[in-house]
Amino acid sequence: MTPFWDQKPLKKMSPEEWESLCDHCGLCCLKKVIYQNPHEVRYTSVACRFLDLKTATCKDYPNRTRNQPECVQLEVDHLAIPQLMPKSCAYFRIYQGLGLPPWHPLVSGDPNGAHKAGVSLLGRMVSEREVSDEQLEDLLLPKKASPNLPKPGRKGKNQG
């Protein structure tokens, strides 16, 4: 049987299907520094104050966008924004027509697949409660250690 993520466009997924795509890596909860010229998104090791640093899951998920103004309620249209999501993100991978990687919980059955595969920064993050915005540039991840970011301008295959 073909899994739902290989047969349904992202926009047609139920809320339950959409939510199940999240691999709980926590990378979308990291603070980012955005440079304008040239456009570049750099990840920091600083996590949102609501991210549980031991599990890489949100401690206030139902209220996250209300209590954390920077939190983005991810939608299909956001996936077209250059470098917003890392290449490993399940939503981005499906948007690009790449499918899910073998470590993804829906494929492997292991809810800790992203952590075991080394995709998350579990154990390598600090809470934003411990640092100021002025310190963010001091906590940039090295480019080689940053989540793999897509090249700007690539259009998705599974947008419908």
C-alpha positions, 0 to 999 in steps of 0.5 A: 500500500502506498503511504499517504505522503506519496499519494496526497498533495500537501494541501490535501492532507488532513490536519492529522496527516500534516502533523504526523509528518513532523519528525520532531528534530526541533530545527524549526525552533532554533533562532535564525539570523537572516542576512540581507545582502547576500540573502543568507539564513544562518541557524544558531544553537539557540532554541525557542524558550518553549522547546524541551531541550531533552526531547526537542518537542514544544512544551506549549504546542497548542499555544505556540504561535500565541505565546511565541510571536516568532513561531511560524504556523507552517503552511504549504506556502511557507515551503517556497520561502528560500532557506526557511526550512532545512533540507531534512525537514519532512514537509520540505522533502515532500514539497520537493517530491523527495519522499521521507528518509529511512530514519523518519518516524513514519518510515522507521517506526522509531519516534527518535529517528531524527535524533538517532540519525544525527539530524536534530541538535538534541543535546547541543542547544541552549534555551533563548532564556539563557542568551540575549538577541545580541549574543545570537551571532556568537552562537551561529552554527558553523556552516558545515554544522548548520542544517542543510539548507536548500538553494533559493529558488527551487520550486516544489513538485508536491505543491497542490 
